[in-house]
């Protein structure tokens, strides 16, 4: 996943990171919720990451998803994602 994809999601345009073949088979709002929670869980600052009970509530739609997602571009070129 490239930083540009993360930036798209932060601006509300998740269409660029959801597989087009899933169109009509996927609840877009649910997919966006999962993406936003995943970004919170991988925040560079451990204190900004939700605990598991918060994650479950956010995924179930019982709790608002925090808006404190850090913009990945603030980390410059030091933030790279690699498949293992």
C-alpha angles and dihedrals in degrees: 000000000000127000090245089064091052090049090052090055093049089055092051098256104120095154090093094061102039115089108252090217088068091063109131092011098070134064100233093202090054092048091050090049090053091048093050092048090048090053091051091050092052097046112143089233112069091205090062094052116101121238118244096262089054090048092053092049092048092049091048090050093242094118132039114253110248115251094214095102108146118232104248091214090073088072093059120204093334092085111080130156118212130181113241 
